[in-house]
């Protein structure tokens, strides 16, 4: 774990060193974990996982009939009614 003060003093080097030992660098502020830094490759993997999950959920919604078809005008009208 990196403290906010360590980050202030060491900068990116503190993050780099932590990522050499761990999969993520947790940054604490006032003694509590506040932020997580991961390397960009891991971020891309997590983002791809999120997109795959969203796709599978959407396909399941379609399979279960949990959707509706609207024209552009109907969709805009629905959005305006929600405001």
N, CA, C and O atoms as a Maestro MAE file, in Angstrom:
{
 s_m_m2io_version
 :::
 2.0.0
}

f_m_ct {
 s_m_title
 :::
 protein
 m_atom[332] {
  # First column is atom index #
  i_m_mmod_type
  r_m_x_coord
  r_m_y_coord
  r_m_z_coord
  i_m_residue_number
  s_m_chain_name
  s_m_pdb_residue_name
  s_m_pdb_atom_name
  i_m_atomic_number
  :::
  1 25 0.846 -1.174 0.000 1 A "UNK " " N  " 7
  2 3 0.000 0.000 0.000 1 A "UNK " " CA " 6
  3 2 0.890 1.236 0.000 1 A "UNK " " C  " 6
  4 15 1.926 1.282 0.663 1 A "UNK " " O  " 8
  5 25 0.468 2.207 -0.742 2 A "UNK " " N  " 7
  6 3 1.206 3.467 -0.845 2 A "UNK " " CA " 6
  7 2 0.416 4.536 -0.110 2 A "UNK " " C  " 6
  8 15 -0.785 4.690 -0.334 2 A "UNK " " O  " 8
  9 25 1.073 5.261 0.748 3 A "UNK " " N  " 7
  10 3 0.385 6.376 1.412 3 A "UNK " " CA " 6
  11 2 0.395 7.586 0.485 3 A "UNK " " C  " 6
  12 15 1.228 7.687 -0.416 3 A "UNK " " O  " 8
  13 25 -0.524 8.483 0.714 4 A "UNK " " N  " 7
  14 3 -0.572 9.701 -0.085 4 A "UNK " " CA " 6
  15 2 0.740 10.466 0.036 4 A "UNK " " C  " 6
  16 15 1.200 11.066 -0.936 4 A "UNK " " O  " 8
  17 25 1.346 10.450 1.219 5 A "UNK " " N  " 7
  18 3 2.619 11.139 1.411 5 A "UNK " " CA " 6
  19 2 3.728 10.472 0.602 5 A "UNK " " C  " 6
  20 15 4.554 11.160 0.003 5 A "UNK " " O  " 8
  21 25 3.755 9.125 0.580 6 A "UNK " " N  " 7
  22 3 4.747 8.423 -0.245 6 A "UNK " " CA " 6
  23 2 4.590 8.812 -1.708 6 A "UNK " " C  " 6
  24 15 5.575 9.036 -2.412 6 A "UNK " " O  " 8
  25 25 3.354 8.889 -2.151 7 A "UNK " " N  " 7
  26 3 3.095 9.266 -3.536 7 A "UNK " " CA " 6
  27 2 3.558 10.698 -3.799 7 A "UNK " " C  " 6
  28 15 4.122 10.995 -4.852 7 A "UNK " " O  " 8
  29 25 3.316 11.570 -2.840 8 A "UNK " " N  " 7
  30 3 3.743 12.967 -2.982 8 A "UNK " " CA " 6
  31 2 5.265 13.072 -3.082 8 A "UNK " " C  " 6
  32 15 5.786 13.845 -3.887 8 A "UNK " " O  " 8
  33 25 5.970 12.302 -2.272 9 A "UNK " " N  " 7
  34 3 7.431 12.372 -2.227 9 A "UNK " " CA " 6
  35 2 8.065 11.622 -3.403 9 A "UNK " " C  " 6
  36 15 8.970 12.146 -4.052 9 A "UNK " " O  " 8
  37 25 7.597 10.399 -3.682 10 A "UNK " " N  " 7
  38 3 8.244 9.543 -4.666 10 A "UNK " " CA " 6
  39 2 7.611 9.620 -6.055 10 A "UNK " " C  " 6
  40 15 8.238 9.247 -7.047 10 A "UNK " " O  " 8
  41 25 6.387 10.097 -6.125 11 A "UNK " " N  " 7
  42 3 5.713 10.206 -7.419 11 A "UNK " " CA " 6
  43 2 5.452 8.852 -8.061 11 A "UNK " " C  " 6
  44 15 5.138 7.874 -7.383 11 A "UNK " " O  " 8
  45 25 5.588 8.816 -9.366 12 A "UNK " " N  " 7
  46 3 5.284 7.618 -10.148 12 A "UNK " " CA " 6
  47 2 6.177 6.442 -9.751 12 A "UNK " " C  " 6
  48 15 5.787 5.287 -9.922 12 A "UNK " " O  " 8
  49 25 7.360 6.721 -9.227 13 A "UNK " " N  " 7
  50 3 8.269 5.663 -8.801 13 A "UNK " " CA " 6
  51 2 7.629 4.798 -7.713 13 A "UNK " " C  " 6
  52 15 7.840 3.585 -7.692 13 A "UNK " " O  " 8
  53 25 6.859 5.398 -6.817 14 A "UNK " " N  " 7
  54 3 6.180 4.634 -5.765 14 A "UNK " " CA " 6
  55 2 5.176 3.666 -6.378 14 A "UNK " " C  " 6
  56 15 5.068 2.520 -5.942 14 A "UNK " " O  " 8
  57 25 4.447 4.122 -7.381 15 A "UNK " " N  " 7
  58 3 3.478 3.261 -8.068 15 A "UNK " " CA " 6
  59 2 4.215 2.161 -8.818 15 A "UNK " " C  " 6
  60 15 3.849 0.988 -8.735 15 A "UNK " " O  " 8
  61 25 5.244 2.541 -9.544 16 A "UNK " " N  " 7
  62 3 6.021 1.565 -10.319 16 A "UNK " " CA " 6
  63 2 6.559 0.459 -9.419 16 A "UNK " " C  " 6
  64 15 6.439 -0.723 -9.745 16 A "UNK " " O  " 8
  65 25 7.148 0.834 -8.299 17 A "UNK " " N  " 7
  66 3 7.716 -0.149 -7.375 17 A "UNK " " CA " 6
  67 2 6.641 -1.072 -6.813 17 A "UNK " " C  " 6
  68 15 6.859 -2.278 -6.695 17 A "UNK " " O  " 8
  69 25 5.507 -0.527 -6.472 18 A "UNK " " N  " 7
  70 3 4.416 -1.339 -5.927 18 A "UNK " " CA " 6
  71 2 3.886 -2.315 -6.972 18 A "UNK " " C  " 6
  72 15 3.572 -3.460 -6.645 18 A "UNK " " O  " 8
  73 25 3.785 -1.875 -8.222 19 A "UNK " " N  " 7
  74 3 3.288 -2.749 -9.281 19 A "UNK " " CA " 6
  75 2 4.280 -3.856 -9.630 19 A "UNK " " C  " 6
  76 15 3.892 -4.873 -10.204 19 A "UNK " " O  " 8
  77 25 5.545 -3.671 -9.295 20 A "UNK " " N  " 7
  78 3 6.529 -4.727 -9.515 20 A "UNK " " CA " 6
  79 2 6.296 -5.898 -8.556 20 A "UNK " " C  " 6
  80 15 6.621 -7.044 -8.866 20 A "UNK " " O  " 8
  81 25 5.730 -5.592 -7.395 21 A "UNK " " N  " 7
  82 3 5.515 -6.613 -6.362 21 A "UNK " " CA " 6
  83 2 4.082 -7.134 -6.329 21 A "UNK " " C  " 6
  84 15 3.853 -8.270 -5.914 21 A "UNK " " O  " 8
  85 25 3.124 -6.335 -6.752 22 A "UNK " " N  " 7
  86 3 1.708 -6.682 -6.653 22 A "UNK " " CA " 6
  87 2 0.994 -6.402 -7.965 22 A "UNK " " C  " 6
  88 15 1.523 -5.712 -8.835 22 A "UNK " " O  " 8
  89 25 -0.215 -6.945 -8.101 23 A "UNK " " N  " 7
  90 3 -1.001 -6.727 -9.315 23 A "UNK " " CA " 6
  91 2 -1.627 -5.335 -9.349 23 A "UNK " " C  " 6
  92 15 -2.002 -4.832 -10.408 23 A "UNK " " O  " 8
  93 25 -1.730 -4.733 -8.189 24 A "UNK " " N  " 7
  94 3 -2.285 -3.386 -8.120 24 A "UNK " " CA " 6
  95 2 -1.573 -2.597 -7.026 24 A "UNK " " C  " 6
  96 15 -0.955 -3.160 -6.122 24 A "UNK " " O  " 8
  97 25 -1.680 -1.285 -7.139 25 A "UNK " " N  " 7
  98 3 -1.112 -0.399 -6.124 25 A "UNK " " CA " 6
  99 2 -2.275 0.312 -5.451 25 A "UNK " " C  " 6
  100 15 -3.015 1.059 -6.092 25 A "UNK " " O  " 8
  101 25 -2.428 0.079 -4.173 26 A "UNK " " N  " 7
  102 3 -3.494 0.726 -3.414 26 A "UNK " " CA " 6
  103 2 -2.902 1.969 -2.771 26 A "UNK " " C  " 6
  104 15 -1.856 1.913 -2.125 26 A "UNK " " O  " 8
  105 25 -3.579 3.078 -2.953 27 A "UNK " " N  " 7
  106 3 -3.121 4.352 -2.387 27 A "UNK " " CA " 6
  107 2 -4.056 4.717 -1.244 27 A "UNK " " C  " 6
  108 15 -5.271 4.809 -1.420 27 A "UNK " " O  " 8
  109 25 -3.476 4.920 -0.086 28 A "UNK " " N  " 7
  110 3 -4.282 5.288 1.073 28 A "UNK " " CA " 6
  111 2 -4.194 6.793 1.312 28 A "UNK " " C  " 6
  112 15 -3.184 7.439 1.030 28 A "UNK " " O  " 8
  113 25 -5.281 7.315 1.838 29 A "UNK " " N  " 7
  114 3 -5.348 8.733 2.175 29 A "UNK " " CA " 6
  115 2 -5.921 8.829 3.578 29 A "UNK " " C  " 6
  116 15 -7.024 8.353 3.846 29 A "UNK " " O  " 8
  117 25 -5.171 9.443 4.460 30 A "UNK " " N  " 7
  118 3 -5.551 9.557 5.863 30 A "UNK " " CA " 6
  119 2 -5.829 8.189 6.485 30 A "UNK " " C  " 6
  120 15 -6.770 8.010 7.258 30 A "UNK " " O  " 8
  121 25 -4.970 7.228 6.114 31 A "UNK " " N  " 7
  122 3 -5.036 5.909 6.704 31 A "UNK " " CA " 6
  123 2 -6.067 4.962 6.121 31 A "UNK " " C  " 6
  124 15 -6.182 3.821 6.568 31 A "UNK " " O  " 8
  125 25 -6.820 5.418 5.126 32 A "UNK " " N  " 7
  126 3 -7.851 4.566 4.534 32 A "UNK " " CA " 6
  127 2 -7.574 4.366 3.048 32 A "UNK " " C  " 6
  128 15 -7.201 5.315 2.358 32 A "UNK " " O  " 8
  129 25 -7.751 3.141 2.545 33 A "UNK " " N  " 7
  130 3 -7.575 2.908 1.111 33 A "UNK " " CA " 6
  131 2 -8.556 3.765 0.304 33 A "UNK " " C  " 6
  132 15 -9.755 3.770 0.581 33 A "UNK " " O  " 8
  133 25 -8.039 4.491 -0.696 34 A "UNK " " N  " 7
  134 3 -8.882 5.389 -1.477 34 A "UNK " " CA " 6
  135 2 -8.862 5.095 -2.970 34 A "UNK " " C  " 6
  136 15 -9.879 5.250 -3.646 34 A "UNK " " O  " 8
  137 25 -7.714 4.673 -3.490 35 A "UNK " " N  " 7
  138 3 -7.556 4.498 -4.931 35 A "UNK " " CA " 6
  139 2 -6.788 3.209 -5.223 35 A "UNK " " C  " 6
  140 15 -6.004 2.723 -4.407 35 A "UNK " " O  " 8
  141 25 -7.045 2.678 -6.415 36 A "UNK " " N  " 7
  142 3 -6.308 1.509 -6.880 36 A "UNK " " CA " 6
  143 2 -5.742 1.844 -8.252 36 A "UNK " " C  " 6
  144 15 -6.456 2.345 -9.121 36 A "UNK " " O  " 8
  145 25 -4.470 1.569 -8.440 37 A "UNK " " N  " 7
  146 3 -3.811 1.771 -9.724 37 A "UNK " " CA " 6
  147 2 -3.420 0.393 -10.244 37 A "UNK " " C  " 6
  148 15 -2.838 -0.418 -9.523 37 A "UNK " " O  " 8
  149 25 -3.752 0.143 -11.519 38 A "UNK " " N  " 7
  150 3 -3.362 -1.113 -12.162 38 A "UNK " " CA " 6
  151 2 -2.636 -0.769 -13.449 38 A "UNK " " C  " 6
  152 15 -2.775 0.334 -13.979 38 A "UNK " " O  " 8
  153 25 -1.850 -1.732 -13.952 39 A "UNK " " N  " 7
  154 3 -1.161 -1.441 -15.204 39 A "UNK " " CA " 6
  155 2 -2.175 -1.456 -16.352 39 A "UNK " " C  " 6
  156 15 -3.263 -2.019 -16.227 39 A "UNK " " O  " 8
  157 25 -1.806 -0.839 -17.454 40 A "UNK " " N  " 7
  158 3 -2.750 -0.622 -18.547 40 A "UNK " " CA " 6
  159 2 -3.215 -1.928 -19.169 40 A "UNK " " C  " 6
  160 15 -4.373 -2.036 -19.574 40 A "UNK " " O  " 8
  161 25 -2.343 -2.919 -19.254 41 A "UNK " " N  " 7
  162 3 -2.740 -4.217 -19.814 41 A "UNK " " CA " 6
  163 2 -3.858 -4.835 -18.980 41 A "UNK " " C  " 6
  164 15 -4.836 -5.340 -19.530 41 A "UNK " " O  " 8
  165 25 -3.718 -4.798 -17.652 42 A "UNK " " N  " 7
  166 3 -4.745 -5.335 -16.760 42 A "UNK " " CA " 6
  167 2 -6.042 -4.538 -16.912 42 A "UNK " " C  " 6
  168 15 -7.127 -5.119 -16.895 42 A "UNK " " O  " 8
  169 25 -5.943 -3.233 -17.060 43 A "UNK " " N  " 7
  170 3 -7.121 -2.401 -17.274 43 A "UNK " " CA " 6
  171 2 -7.854 -2.824 -18.544 43 A "UNK " " C  " 6
  172 15 -9.078 -2.953 -18.541 43 A "UNK " " O  " 8
  173 25 -7.114 -3.039 -19.624 44 A "UNK " " N  " 7
  174 3 -7.737 -3.461 -20.878 44 A "UNK " " CA " 6
  175 2 -8.439 -4.807 -20.722 44 A "UNK " " C  " 6
  176 15 -9.525 -5.005 -21.268 44 A "UNK " " O  " 8
  177 25 -7.826 -5.736 -19.980 45 A "UNK " " N  " 7
  178 3 -8.448 -7.036 -19.740 45 A "UNK " " CA " 6
  179 2 -9.750 -6.884 -18.960 45 A "UNK " " C  " 6
  180 15 -10.756 -7.511 -19.293 45 A "UNK " " O  " 8
  181 25 -9.728 -6.051 -17.925 46 A "UNK " " N  " 7
  182 3 -10.933 -5.836 -17.130 46 A "UNK " " CA " 6
  183 2 -12.028 -5.159 -17.946 46 A "UNK " " C  " 6
  184 15 -13.204 -5.506 -17.831 46 A "UNK " " O  " 8
  185 25 -11.641 -4.205 -18.758 47 A "UNK " " N  " 7
  186 3 -12.616 -3.507 -19.602 47 A "UNK " " CA " 6
  187 2 -13.236 -4.470 -20.611 47 A "UNK " " C  " 6
  188 15 -14.446 -4.430 -20.837 47 A "UNK " " O  " 8
  189 25 -12.429 -5.331 -21.217 48 A "UNK " " N  " 7
  190 3 -12.951 -6.322 -22.159 48 A "UNK " " CA " 6
  191 2 -13.909 -7.273 -21.447 48 A "UNK " " C  " 6
  192 15 -14.940 -7.650 -22.004 48 A "UNK " " O  " 8
  193 25 -13.572 -7.659 -20.220 49 A "UNK " " N  " 7
  194 3 -14.455 -8.518 -19.438 49 A "UNK " " CA " 6
  195 2 -15.790 -7.828 -19.188 49 A "UNK " " C  " 6
  196 15 -16.842 -8.451 -19.334 49 A "UNK " " O  " 8
  197 25 -15.764 -6.553 -18.813 50 A "UNK " " N  " 7
  198 3 -17.000 -5.798 -18.586 50 A "UNK " " CA " 6
  199 2 -17.858 -5.737 -19.844 50 A "UNK " " C  " 6
  200 15 -19.076 -5.903 -19.776 50 A "UNK " " O  " 8
  201 25 -17.229 -5.499 -20.989 51 A "UNK " " N  " 7
  202 3 -17.972 -5.424 -22.247 51 A "UNK " " CA " 6
  203 2 -18.554 -6.776 -22.623 51 A "UNK " " C  " 6
  204 15 -19.691 -6.853 -23.088 51 A "UNK " " O  " 8
  205 25 -17.786 -7.847 -22.428 52 A "UNK " " N  " 7
  206 3 -18.299 -9.190 -22.695 52 A "UNK " " CA " 6
  207 2 -19.494 -9.504 -21.798 52 A "UNK " " C  " 6
  208 15 -20.491 -10.067 -22.250 52 A "UNK " " O  " 8
  209 25 -19.383 -9.140 -20.542 53 A "UNK " " N  " 7
  210 3 -20.475 -9.381 -19.589 53 A "UNK " " CA " 6
  211 2 -21.723 -8.606 -19.997 53 A "UNK " " C  " 6
  212 15 -22.828 -9.149 -19.968 53 A "UNK " " O  " 8
  213 25 -21.556 -7.349 -20.376 54 A "UNK " " N  " 7
  214 3 -22.699 -6.540 -20.812 54 A "UNK " " CA " 6
  215 2 -23.349 -7.146 -22.058 54 A "UNK " " C  " 6
  216 15 -24.575 -7.170 -22.171 54 A "UNK " " O  " 8
  217 25 -22.539 -7.627 -22.979 55 A "UNK " " N  " 7
  218 3 -23.060 -8.262 -24.191 55 A "UNK " " CA " 6
  219 2 -23.876 -9.500 -23.837 55 A "UNK " " C  " 6
  220 15 -24.979 -9.682 -24.350 55 A "UNK " " O  " 8
  221 25 -23.341 -10.353 -22.964 56 A "UNK " " N  " 7
  222 3 -24.059 -11.570 -22.577 56 A "UNK " " CA " 6
  223 2 -25.363 -11.243 -21.855 56 A "UNK " " C  " 6
  224 15 -26.375 -11.910 -22.068 56 A "UNK " " O  " 8
  225 25 -25.341 -10.223 -21.005 57 A "UNK " " N  " 7
  226 3 -26.565 -9.801 -20.322 57 A "UNK " " CA " 6
  227 2 -27.599 -9.284 -21.315 57 A "UNK " " C  " 6
  228 15 -28.790 -9.565 -21.176 57 A "UNK " " O  " 8
  229 25 -27.152 -8.533 -22.313 58 A "UNK " " N  " 7
  230 3 -28.056 -8.023 -23.334 58 A "UNK " " CA " 6
  231 2 -28.663 -9.165 -24.140 58 A "UNK " " C  " 6
  232 15 -29.863 -9.168 -24.415 58 A "UNK " " O  " 8
  233 25 -27.838 -10.126 -24.515 59 A "UNK " " N  " 7
  234 3 -28.345 -11.264 -25.276 59 A "UNK " " CA " 6
  235 2 -29.359 -12.070 -24.450 59 A "UNK " " C  " 6
  236 15 -30.342 -12.572 -24.995 59 A "UNK " " O  " 8
  237 25 -29.125 -12.191 -23.162 60 A "UNK " " N  " 7
  238 3 -30.068 -12.884 -22.292 60 A "UNK " " CA " 6
  239 2 -31.382 -12.100 -22.187 60 A "UNK " " C  " 6
  240 15 -32.460 -12.693 -22.207 60 A "UNK " " O  " 8
  241 25 -31.294 -10.769 -22.076 61 A "UNK " " N  " 7
  242 3 -32.502 -9.937 -22.060 61 A "UNK " " CA " 6
  243 2 -33.316 -10.137 -23.334 61 A "UNK " " C  " 6
  244 15 -34.540 -10.261 -23.282 61 A "UNK " " O  " 8
  245 25 -32.639 -10.169 -24.469 62 A "UNK " " N  " 7
  246 3 -33.337 -10.380 -25.750 62 A "UNK " " CA " 6
  247 2 -33.983 -11.758 -25.767 62 A "UNK " " C  " 6
  248 15 -35.135 -11.906 -26.175 62 A "UNK " " O  " 8
  249 25 -33.240 -12.760 -25.325 63 A "UNK " " N  " 7
  250 3 -33.762 -14.125 -25.292 63 A "UNK " " CA " 6
  251 2 -35.006 -14.222 -24.406 63 A "UNK " " C  " 6
  252 15 -35.946 -14.948 -24.729 63 A "UNK " " O  " 8
  253 25 -35.007 -13.495 -23.297 64 A "UNK " " N  " 7
  254 3 -36.128 -13.527 -22.351 64 A "UNK " " CA " 6
  255 2 -37.244 -12.542 -22.722 64 A "UNK " " C  " 6
  256 15 -38.270 -12.483 -22.044 64 A "UNK " " O  " 8
  257 25 -37.046 -11.774 -23.793 65 A "UNK " " N  " 7
  258 3 -38.065 -10.819 -24.221 65 A "UNK " " CA " 6
  259 2 -38.128 -9.551 -23.390 65 A "UNK " " C  " 6
  260 15 -39.147 -8.859 -23.381 65 A "UNK " " O  " 8
  261 25 -37.041 -9.243 -22.689 66 A "UNK " " N  " 7
  262 3 -36.995 -8.048 -21.846 66 A "UNK " " CA " 6
  263 2 -36.439 -6.862 -22.628 66 A "UNK " " C  " 6
  264 15 -35.370 -6.337 -22.316 66 A "UNK " " O  " 8
  265 25 -37.184 -6.456 -23.645 67 A "UNK " " N  " 7
  266 3 -36.804 -5.300 -24.443 67 A "UNK " " CA " 6
  267 2 -38.048 -4.767 -25.136 67 A "UNK " " C  " 6
  268 15 -39.086 -5.428 -25.160 67 A "UNK " " O  " 8
  269 25 -37.941 -3.581 -25.693 68 A "UNK " " N  " 7
  270 3 -39.034 -3.029 -26.485 68 A "UNK " " CA " 6
  271 2 -38.455 -2.306 -27.682 68 A "UNK " " C  " 6
  272 15 -37.315 -1.841 -27.656 68 A "UNK " " O  " 8
  273 25 -39.242 -2.217 -28.715 69 A "UNK " " N  " 7
  274 3 -38.818 -1.569 -29.944 69 A "UNK " " CA " 6
  275 2 -39.529 -0.229 -30.051 69 A "UNK " " C  " 6
  276 15 -40.755 -0.156 -29.957 69 A "UNK " " O  " 8
  277 25 -38.744 0.839 -30.251 70 A "UNK " " N  " 7
  278 3 -39.293 2.188 -30.378 70 A "UNK " " CA " 6
  279 2 -38.705 2.864 -31.611 70 A "UNK " " C  " 6
  280 15 -37.576 2.591 -32.019 70 A "UNK " " O  " 8
  281 25 -39.495 3.742 -32.183 71 A "UNK " " N  " 7
  282 3 -38.938 4.598 -33.227 71 A "UNK " " CA " 6
  283 2 -38.110 5.676 -32.538 71 A "UNK " " C  " 6
  284 15 -38.189 5.832 -31.319 71 A "UNK " " O  " 8
  285 25 -37.323 6.415 -33.299 72 A "UNK " " N  " 7
  286 3 -36.513 7.494 -32.732 72 A "UNK " " CA " 6
  287 2 -37.404 8.525 -32.057 72 A "UNK " " C  " 6
  288 15 -37.089 8.996 -30.964 72 A "UNK " " O  " 8
  289 25 -38.517 8.881 -32.697 73 A "UNK " " N  " 7
  290 3 -39.435 9.872 -32.120 73 A "UNK " " CA " 6
  291 2 -40.046 9.360 -30.811 73 A "UNK " " C  " 6
  292 15 -40.168 10.112 -29.844 73 A "UNK " " O  " 8
  293 25 -40.425 8.087 -30.786 74 A "UNK " " N  " 7
  294 3 -40.994 7.511 -29.561 74 A "UNK " " CA " 6
  295 2 -39.956 7.492 -28.446 74 A "UNK " " C  " 6
  296 15 -40.273 7.769 -27.289 74 A "UNK " " O  " 8
  297 25 -38.744 7.172 -28.792 75 A "UNK " " N  " 7
  298 3 -37.672 7.141 -27.787 75 A "UNK " " CA " 6
  299 2 -37.422 8.538 -27.228 75 A "UNK " " C  " 6
  300 15 -37.290 8.702 -26.015 75 A "UNK " " O  " 8
  301 25 -37.355 9.537 -28.089 76 A "UNK " " N  " 7
  302 3 -37.132 10.914 -27.633 76 A "UNK " " CA " 6
  303 2 -38.275 11.369 -26.742 76 A "UNK " " C  " 6
  304 15 -38.054 11.994 -25.705 76 A "UNK " " O  " 8
  305 25 -39.496 11.053 -27.151 77 A "UNK " " N  " 7
  306 3 -40.662 11.423 -26.352 77 A "UNK " " CA " 6
  307 2 -40.599 10.767 -24.969 77 A "UNK " " C  " 6
  308 15 -40.886 11.405 -23.957 77 A "UNK " " O  " 8
  309 25 -40.222 9.490 -24.939 78 A "UNK " " N  " 7
  310 3 -40.088 8.783 -23.666 78 A "UNK " " CA " 6
  311 2 -39.027 9.426 -22.785 78 A "UNK " " C  " 6
  312 15 -39.234 9.578 -21.581 78 A "UNK " " O  " 8
  313 25 -37.901 9.804 -23.363 79 A "UNK " " N  " 7
  314 3 -36.842 10.463 -22.601 79 A "UNK " " CA " 6
  315 2 -37.307 11.804 -22.054 79 A "UNK " " C  " 6
  316 15 -37.034 12.140 -20.901 79 A "UNK " " O  " 8
  317 25 -38.003 12.562 -22.873 80 A "UNK " " N  " 7
  318 3 -38.502 13.864 -22.431 80 A "UNK " " CA " 6
  319 2 -39.520 13.709 -21.302 80 A "UNK " " C  " 6
  320 15 -39.561 14.530 -20.386 80 A "UNK " " O  " 8
  321 25 -40.326 12.680 -21.364 81 A "UNK " " N  " 7
  322 3 -41.316 12.430 -20.307 81 A "UNK " " CA " 6
  323 2 -40.640 12.065 -18.995 81 A "UNK " " C  " 6
  324 15 -41.187 12.330 -17.925 81 A "UNK " " O  " 8
  325 25 -39.468 11.464 -19.059 82 A "UNK " " N  " 7
  326 3 -38.730 11.108 -17.836 82 A "UNK " " CA " 6
  327 2 -38.134 12.324 -17.168 82 A "UNK " " C  " 6
  328 15 -37.848 12.294 -15.971 82 A "UNK " " O  " 8
  329 25 -37.943 13.393 -17.916 83 A "UNK " " N  " 7
  330 3 -37.371 14.611 -17.324 83 A "UNK " " CA " 6
  331 2 -38.456 15.294 -16.554 83 A "UNK " " C  " 6
  332 15 -38.223 16.347 -15.961 83 A "UNK " " O  " 8
  :::
 }
 m_bond[331] {
  # First column is bond index #
  i_m_from
  i_m_to
  i_m_order
  :::
  1 1 2 1
  2 2 3 1
  3 3 4 2
  4 3 5 1
  5 5 6 1
  6 6 7 1
  7 7 8 2
  8 7 9 1
  9 9 10 1
  10 10 11 1
  11 11 12 2
  12 11 13 1
  13 13 14 1
  14 14 15 1
  15 15 16 2
  16 15 17 1
  17 17 18 1
  18 18 19 1
  19 19 20 2
  20 19 21 1
  21 21 22 1
  22 22 23 1
  23 23 24 2
  24 23 25 1
  25 25 26 1
  26 26 27 1
  27 27 28 2
  28 27 29 1
  29 29 30 1
  30 30 31 1
  31 31 32 2
  32 31 33 1
  33 33 34 1
  34 34 35 1
  35 35 36 2
  36 35 37 1
  37 37 38 1
  38 38 39 1
  39 39 40 2
  40 39 41 1
  41 41 42 1
  42 42 43 1
  43 43 44 2
  44 43 45 1
  45 45 46 1
  46 46 47 1
  47 47 48 2
  48 47 49 1
  49 49 50 1
  50 50 51 1
  51 51 52 2
  52 51 53 1
  53 53 54 1
  54 54 55 1
  55 55 56 2
  56 55 57 1
  57 57 58 1
  58 58 59 1
  59 59 60 2
  60 59 61 1
  61 61 62 1
  62 62 63 1
  63 63 64 2
  64 63 65 1
  65 65 66 1
  66 66 67 1
  67 67 68 2
  68 67 69 1
  69 69 70 1
  70 70 71 1
  71 71 72 2
  72 71 73 1
  73 73 74 1
  74 74 75 1
  75 75 76 2
  76 75 77 1
  77 77 78 1
  78 78 79 1
  79 79 80 2
  80 79 81 1
  81 81 82 1
  82 82 83 1
  83 83 84 2
  84 83 85 1
  85 85 86 1
  86 86 87 1
  87 87 88 2
  88 87 89 1
  89 89 90 1
  90 90 91 1
  91 91 92 2
  92 91 93 1
  93 93 94 1
  94 94 95 1
  95 95 96 2
  96 95 97 1
  97 97 98 1
  98 98 99 1
  99 99 100 2
  100 99 101 1
  101 101 102 1
  102 102 103 1
  103 103 104 2
  104 103 105 1
  105 105 106 1
  106 106 107 1
  107 107 108 2
  108 107 109 1
  109 109 110 1
  110 110 111 1
  111 111 112 2
  112 111 113 1
  113 113 114 1
  114 114 115 1
  115 115 116 2
  116 115 117 1
  117 117 118 1
  118 118 119 1
  119 119 120 2
  120 119 121 1
  121 121 122 1
  122 122 123 1
  123 123 124 2
  124 123 125 1
  125 125 126 1
  126 126 127 1
  127 127 128 2
  128 127 129 1
  129 129 130 1
  130 130 131 1
  131 131 132 2
  132 131 133 1
  133 133 134 1
  134 134 135 1
  135 135 136 2
  136 135 137 1
  137 137 138 1
  138 138 139 1
  139 139 140 2
  140 139 141 1
  141 141 142 1
  142 142 143 1
  143 143 144 2
  144 143 145 1
  145 145 146 1
  146 146 147 1
  147 147 148 2
  148 147 149 1
  149 149 150 1
  150 150 151 1
  151 151 152 2
  152 151 153 1
  153 153 154 1
  154 154 155 1
  155 155 156 2
  156 155 157 1
  157 157 158 1
  158 158 159 1
  159 159 160 2
  160 159 161 1
  161 161 162 1
  162 162 163 1
  163 163 164 2
  164 163 165 1
  165 165 166 1
  166 166 167 1
  167 167 168 2
  168 167 169 1
  169 169 170 1
  170 170 171 1
  171 171 172 2
  172 171 173 1
  173 173 174 1
  174 174 175 1
  175 175 176 2
  176 175 177 1
  177 177 178 1
  178 178 179 1
  179 179 180 2
  180 179 181 1
  181 181 182 1
  182 182 183 1
  183 183 184 2
  184 183 185 1
  185 185 186 1
  186 186 187 1
  187 187 188 2
  188 187 189 1
  189 189 190 1
  190 190 191 1
  191 191 192 2
  192 191 193 1
  193 193 194 1
  194 194 195 1
  195 195 196 2
  196 195 197 1
  197 197 198 1
  198 198 199 1
  199 199 200 2
  200 199 201 1
  201 201 202 1
  202 202 203 1
  203 203 204 2
  204 203 205 1
  205 205 206 1
  206 206 207 1
  207 207 208 2
  208 207 209 1
  209 209 210 1
  210 210 211 1
  211 211 212 2
  212 211 213 1
  213 213 214 1
  214 214 215 1
  215 215 216 2
  216 215 217 1
  217 217 218 1
  218 218 219 1
  219 219 220 2
  220 219 221 1
  221 221 222 1
  222 222 223 1
  223 223 224 2
  224 223 225 1
  225 225 226 1
  226 226 227 1
  227 227 228 2
  228 227 229 1
  229 229 230 1
  230 230 231 1
  231 231 232 2
  232 231 233 1
  233 233 234 1
  234 234 235 1
  235 235 236 2
  236 235 237 1
  237 237 238 1
  238 238 239 1
  239 239 240 2
  240 239 241 1
  241 241 242 1
  242 242 243 1
  243 243 244 2
  244 243 245 1
  245 245 246 1
  246 246 247 1
  247 247 248 2
  248 247 249 1
  249 249 250 1
  250 250 251 1
  251 251 252 2
  252 251 253 1
  253 253 254 1
  254 254 255 1
  255 255 256 2
  256 255 257 1
  257 257 258 1
  258 258 259 1
  259 259 260 2
  260 259 261 1
  261 261 262 1
  262 262 263 1
  263 263 264 2
  264 263 265 1
  265 265 266 1
  266 266 267 1
  267 267 268 2
  268 267 269 1
  269 269 270 1
  270 270 271 1
  271 271 272 2
  272 271 273 1
  273 273 274 1
  274 274 275 1
  275 275 276 2
  276 275 277 1
  277 277 278 1
  278 278 279 1
  279 279 280 2
  280 279 281 1
  281 281 282 1
  282 282 283 1
  283 283 284 2
  284 283 285 1
  285 285 286 1
  286 286 287 1
  287 287 288 2
  288 287 289 1
  289 289 290 1
  290 290 291 1
  291 291 292 2
  292 291 293 1
  293 293 294 1
  294 294 295 1
  295 295 296 2
  296 295 297 1
  297 297 298 1
  298 298 299 1
  299 299 300 2
  300 299 301 1
  301 301 302 1
  302 302 303 1
  303 303 304 2
  304 303 305 1
  305 305 306 1
  306 306 307 1
  307 307 308 2
  308 307 309 1
  309 309 310 1
  310 310 311 1
  311 311 312 2
  312 311 313 1
  313 313 314 1
  314 314 315 1
  315 315 316 2
  316 315 317 1
  317 317 318 1
  318 318 319 1
  319 319 320 2
  320 319 321 1
  321 321 322 1
  322 322 323 1
  323 323 324 2
  324 323 325 1
  325 325 326 1
  326 326 327 1
  327 327 328 2
  328 327 329 1
  329 329 330 1
  330 330 331 1
  331 331 332 2
  :::
 }
}
